[in-house]
Amino acid sequence: MRTNIVLNDDLVREAMRYSQARSKTALVNEALRVLIETRSEELQRRTYAERLARVQQMLAGRRFRESGLDILRRDRERP
């Protein structure tokens, strides 16, 4: 998609220092990829935290024969 945009020269110069992009087009494409990856990871973490909170709520007040830490330790020790 062809688009004309006005870029802040100072931001472009600084971004080029951190990037291996050799053109402004490549720099903008990289910035868009990084933005998408970052926001996607944030969303995954947020939904994971919400699911974890729901599970913890469901398990609140329940007693188990073993603690969760004991189960994890035993699982890590398995070959």
OpenMM code with the backbone's topology and positions (N, CA, C; nanometers):
from openmm import Vec3, app, unit

residues = "MET ARG THR ASN ILE VAL LEU ASN ASP ASP LEU VAL ARG GLU ALA MET ARG TYR SER GLN ALA ARG SER LYS THR ALA LEU VAL ASN GLU ALA LEU ARG VAL LEU ILE GLU THR ARG SER GLU GLU LEU GLN ARG ARG THR TYR ALA GLU ARG LEU ALA ARG VAL GLN GLN MET LEU ALA GLY ARG ARG PHE ARG GLU SER GLY LEU ASP ILE LEU ARG ARG ASP ARG GLU ARG PRO".split()
positions = [
    Vec3(0.0858, -0.1168, 0.0000),
    Vec3(0.0000, 0.0000, 0.0000),
    Vec3(0.0906, 0.1232, 0.0000),
    Vec3(0.0655, 0.2098, -0.0898),
    Vec3(0.1449, 0.3311, -0.1001),
    Vec3(0.0792, 0.4401, -0.0176),
    Vec3(0.1601, 0.5019, 0.0711),
    Vec3(0.1092, 0.6064, 0.1600),
    Vec3(0.2165, 0.7122, 0.1786),
    Vec3(0.1777, 0.8353, 0.1760),
    Vec3(0.2701, 0.9448, 0.2054),
    Vec3(0.2462, 0.9893, 0.3489),
    Vec3(0.3533, 0.9938, 0.4273),
    Vec3(0.3423, 1.0401, 0.5652),
    Vec3(0.4587, 1.1327, 0.5968),
    Vec3(0.4380, 1.2188, 0.6926),
    Vec3(0.5440, 1.3085, 0.7390),
    Vec3(0.5979, 1.2485, 0.8682),
    Vec3(0.7276, 1.2187, 0.8693),
    Vec3(0.7910, 1.1577, 0.9854),
    Vec3(0.8743, 1.2586, 1.0616),
    Vec3(0.8801, 1.2438, 1.1908),
    Vec3(0.9638, 1.3286, 1.2750),
    Vec3(1.1093, 1.2881, 1.2514),
    Vec3(1.1898, 1.3817, 1.2011),
    Vec3(1.3289, 1.3509, 1.1656),
    Vec3(1.4104, 1.3011, 1.2843),
    Vec3(1.3903, 1.3610, 1.4006),
    Vec3(1.4650, 1.3179, 1.5195),
    Vec3(1.4301, 1.1748, 1.5576),
    Vec3(1.3024, 1.1408, 1.5524),
    Vec3(1.2600, 1.0037, 1.5854),
    Vec3(1.3149, 0.9034, 1.4843),
    Vec3(1.3114, 0.9410, 1.3571),
    Vec3(1.3632, 0.8522, 1.2524),
    Vec3(1.5126, 0.8300, 1.2722),
    Vec3(1.5858, 0.9356, 1.2994),
    Vec3(1.7298, 0.9246, 1.3188),
    Vec3(1.7622, 0.8333, 1.4371),
    Vec3(1.6895, 0.8522, 1.5473),
    Vec3(1.7140, 0.7686, 1.6654),
    Vec3(1.6733, 0.6240, 1.6396),
    Vec3(1.5607, 0.6045, 1.5743),
    Vec3(1.5153, 0.4688, 1.5437),
    Vec3(1.6153, 0.3972, 1.4530),
    Vec3(1.6736, 0.4688, 1.3590),
    Vec3(1.7718, 0.4083, 1.2688),
    Vec3(1.8950, 0.3603, 1.3456),
    Vec3(1.9266, 0.4266, 1.4566),
    Vec3(2.0405, 0.3826, 1.5387),
    Vec3(2.0140, 0.2452, 1.5989),
    Vec3(1.8874, 0.2166, 1.6323),
    Vec3(1.8521, 0.0905, 1.6977),
    Vec3(1.8134, -0.0190, 1.5994),
    Vec3(1.7921, 0.0178, 1.4774),
    Vec3(1.7448, -0.0760, 1.3768),
    Vec3(1.8551, -0.1089, 1.2778),
    Vec3(1.8377, -0.2194, 1.2089),
    Vec3(1.9295, -0.2525, 1.1003),
    Vec3(1.8681, -0.2149, 0.9657),
    Vec3(1.7549, -0.1490, 0.9705),
    Vec3(1.6884, -0.1052, 0.8477),
    Vec3(1.7774, -0.0046, 0.7749),
    Vec3(1.7761, -0.0136, 0.6439),
    Vec3(1.8599, 0.0752, 0.5635),
    Vec3(1.7776, 0.1817, 0.4916),
    Vec3(1.6464, 0.1765, 0.5090),
    Vec3(1.5611, 0.2778, 0.4460),
    Vec3(1.4481, 0.3130, 0.5420),
    Vec3(1.3853, 0.4252, 0.5155),
    Vec3(1.2727, 0.4663, 0.5995),
    Vec3(1.1560, 0.3696, 0.5843),
    Vec3(1.1360, 0.3183, 0.4630),
    Vec3(1.0291, 0.2211, 0.4412),
    Vec3(1.0519, 0.0962, 0.5257),
    Vec3(1.1748, 0.0452, 0.5237),
    Vec3(1.2070, -0.0736, 0.6032),
    Vec3(1.1922, -0.0437, 0.7520),
    Vec3(1.2301, 0.0776, 0.7916),
    Vec3(1.2180, 0.1176, 0.9321),
    Vec3(1.0716, 0.1207, 0.9763),
    Vec3(0.9854, 0.1780, 0.8958),
    Vec3(0.8433, 0.1853, 0.9283),
    Vec3(0.7827, 0.0449, 0.9326),
    Vec3(0.8196, -0.0409, 0.8375),
    Vec3(0.7700, -0.1788, 0.8382),
    Vec3(0.8143, -0.2528, 0.9645),
    Vec3(0.9396, -0.2350, 1.0030),
    Vec3(0.9904, -0.2979, 1.1256),
    Vec3(0.9152, -0.2457, 1.2479),
    Vec3(0.8932, -0.1152, 1.2519),
    Vec3(0.8218, -0.0544, 1.3650),
    Vec3(0.6801, -0.1101, 1.3748),
    Vec3(0.6138, -0.1280, 1.2621),
    Vec3(0.4788, -0.1839, 1.2625),
    Vec3(0.4796, -0.3282, 1.3117),
    Vec3(0.5788, -0.4076, 1.2668),
    Vec3(0.5905, -0.5472, 1.3127),
    Vec3(0.6123, -0.5529, 1.4632),
    Vec3(0.7023, -0.4692, 1.5134),
    Vec3(0.7322, -0.4675, 1.6569),
    Vec3(0.6087, -0.4251, 1.7368),
    Vec3(0.5367, -0.3256, 1.6879),
    Vec3(0.4148, -0.2817, 1.7551),
    Vec3(0.3134, -0.3956, 1.7630),
    Vec3(0.2930, -0.4649, 1.6537),
    Vec3(0.1969, -0.5756, 1.6506),
    Vec3(0.2398, -0.6868, 1.7456),
    Vec3(0.3669, -0.7246, 1.7421),
    Vec3(0.4169, -0.8302, 1.8315),
    Vec3(0.4013, -0.7910, 1.9776),
    Vec3(0.4380, -0.6674, 2.0092),
    Vec3(0.4324, -0.6203, 2.1475),
    Vec3(0.2891, -0.6193, 2.1993),
    Vec3(0.1990, -0.5630, 2.1226),
    Vec3(0.0589, -0.5547, 2.1652),
    Vec3(-0.0039, -0.6927, 2.1737),
    Vec3(0.0323, -0.7811, 2.0822),
    Vec3(-0.0197, -0.9175, 2.0841),
    Vec3(0.0261, -0.9904, 2.2108),
    Vec3(0.1539, -0.9750, 2.2464),
    Vec3(0.2068, -1.0373, 2.3679),
    Vec3(0.1403, -0.9786, 2.4923),
    Vec3(0.1174, -0.8481, 2.4932),
    Vec3(0.0492, -0.7846, 2.6066),
    Vec3(-0.0911, -0.8415, 2.6233),
    Vec3(-0.1617, -0.8596, 2.5123),
    Vec3(-0.2969, -0.9145, 2.5169),
    Vec3(-0.2948, -1.0586, 2.5687),
    Vec3(-0.1976, -1.1372, 2.5224),
    Vec3(-0.1861, -1.2752, 2.5702),
    Vec3(-0.1605, -1.2789, 2.7199),
    Vec3(-0.0704, -1.1927, 2.7685),
    Vec3(-0.0417, -1.1892, 2.9120),
    Vec3(-0.1647, -1.1472, 2.9912),
    Vec3(-0.2372, -1.0495, 2.9403),
    Vec3(-0.3555, -1.0004, 3.0105),
    Vec3(-0.4630, -1.1087, 3.0166),
    Vec3(-0.4878, -1.1775, 2.9048),
    Vec3(-0.5900, -1.2820, 2.9058),
    Vec3(-0.5439, -1.3998, 2.9913),
    Vec3(-0.4134, -1.4292, 2.9914),
    Vec3(-0.3624, -1.5348, 3.0784),
    Vec3(-0.3852, -1.4975, 3.2243),
    Vec3(-0.3557, -1.3735, 3.2608),
    Vec3(-0.3729, -1.3285, 3.3990),
    Vec3(-0.5203, -1.3375, 3.4392),
    Vec3(-0.6103, -1.3033, 3.3467),
    Vec3(-0.7535, -1.3120, 3.3756),
    Vec3(-0.7967, -1.4568, 3.3957),
    Vec3(-0.7483, -1.5470, 3.3084),
    Vec3(-0.7828, -1.6898, 3.3230),
    Vec3(-0.7269, -1.7456, 3.4522),
    Vec3(-0.6040, -1.7081, 3.4861),
    Vec3(-0.5422, -1.7545, 3.6091),
    Vec3(-0.6208, -1.7063, 3.7308),
    Vec3(-0.6643, -1.5815, 3.7275),
    Vec3(-0.7434, -1.5269, 3.8383),
    Vec3(-0.8744, -1.6034, 3.8532),
    Vec3(-0.9392, -1.6392, 3.7407),
    Vec3(-1.0637, -1.7168, 3.7467),
    Vec3(-1.0406, -1.8540, 3.8088),
    Vec3(-0.9322, -1.9197, 3.7687),
    Vec3(-0.9008, -2.0521, 3.8243),
    Vec3(-0.8717, -2.0404, 3.9729),
    Vec3(-0.7944, -1.9394, 4.0116),
    Vec3(-0.7644, -1.9200, 4.1535),
    Vec3(-0.8912, -1.8940, 4.2328),
    Vec3(-0.9843, -1.8206, 4.1746),
    Vec3(-1.1118, -1.7942, 4.2403),
    Vec3(-1.1910, -1.9238, 4.2579),
    Vec3(-1.1908, -2.0069, 4.1551),
    Vec3(-1.2631, -2.1332, 4.1615),
    Vec3(-1.2032, -2.2254, 4.2682),
    Vec3(-1.0731, -2.2186, 4.2848),
    Vec3(-1.0046, -2.3078, 4.3787),
    Vec3(-0.9965, -2.2510, 4.5200),
    Vec3(-1.0323, -2.1266, 4.5367),
    Vec3(-1.0221, -2.0623, 4.6685),
    Vec3(-1.1065, -2.1389, 4.7699),
    Vec3(-1.0473, -2.1638, 4.8835),
    Vec3(-1.1194, -2.2307, 4.9915),
    Vec3(-1.1216, -2.3817, 4.9811),
    Vec3(-1.0709, -2.4375, 4.8737),
    Vec3(-1.0670, -2.5834, 4.8593),
    Vec3(-0.9381, -2.6363, 4.9184),
    Vec3(-0.9468, -2.7515, 4.9763),
    Vec3(-0.8287, -2.8143, 5.0361),
    Vec3(-0.7870, -2.9325, 4.9496),
    Vec3(-0.6582, -2.9464, 4.9329),
    Vec3(-0.6035, -3.0551, 4.8525),
    Vec3(-0.5106, -3.1395, 4.9386),
    Vec3(-0.4940, -3.2642, 4.8980),
    Vec3(-0.4054, -3.3533, 4.9737),
    Vec3(-0.2605, -3.3053, 4.9679),
    Vec3(-0.2223, -3.2458, 4.8560),
    Vec3(-0.0854, -3.1972, 4.8387),
    Vec3(-0.0897, -3.0496, 4.8007),
    Vec3(0.0181, -2.9812, 4.8329),
    Vec3(0.0250, -2.8412, 4.7909),
    Vec3(0.0650, -2.8359, 4.6434),
    Vec3(0.0304, -2.7271, 4.5791),
    Vec3(0.0670, -2.7089, 4.4395),
    Vec3(0.2173, -2.7111, 4.4186),
    Vec3(0.2914, -2.6574, 4.5156),
    Vec3(0.4378, -2.6578, 4.5049),
    Vec3(0.4931, -2.7991, 4.5077),
    Vec3(0.4371, -2.8853, 4.5922),
    Vec3(0.4836, -3.0242, 4.5984),
    Vec3(0.4589, -3.0960, 4.4659),
    Vec3(0.3448, -3.0700, 4.4061),
    Vec3(0.3128, -3.1320, 4.2773),
    Vec3(0.4099, -3.0841, 4.1704),
    Vec3(0.4392, -2.9554, 4.1686),
    Vec3(0.5342, -2.9014, 4.0703),
    Vec3(0.6741, -2.9572, 4.0911),
    Vec3(0.7174, -2.9645, 4.2156),
    Vec3(0.8512, -3.0197, 4.2439),
    Vec3(0.8619, -3.1639, 4.1944),
    Vec3(0.7600, -3.2437, 4.2259),
    Vec3(0.7625, -3.3835, 4.1850),
    Vec3(0.7633, -3.3929, 4.0326),
    Vec3(0.6887, -3.3079, 3.9661),
    Vec3(0.6825, -3.3088, 3.8202),
    Vec3(0.8184, -3.2724, 3.7596),
    Vec3(0.8876, -3.1768, 3.8193),
    Vec3(1.0207, -3.1366, 3.7682),
    Vec3(1.1236, -3.2465, 3.7886),
    Vec3(1.1071, -3.3260, 3.8906),
    Vec3(1.2045, -3.4306, 3.9213),
    Vec3(1.1875, -3.5528, 3.8316),
    Vec3(1.0718, -3.5640, 3.7664),
    Vec3(1.0499, -3.6792, 3.6785),
    Vec3(1.1422, -3.6728, 3.5584),
    Vec3(1.1963, -3.7877, 3.5178),
    Vec3(1.2871, -3.7910, 3.4013),
    Vec3(1.2167, -3.7684, 3.2715),
] * unit.nanometer
topology = app.Topology()
chain = topology.addChain("A")
for resn in residues:
    res = topology.addResidue(resn, chain)
    for name in ("N", "CA", "C"):
        topology.addAtom(name, app.Element.getBySymbol(name[0]), res)
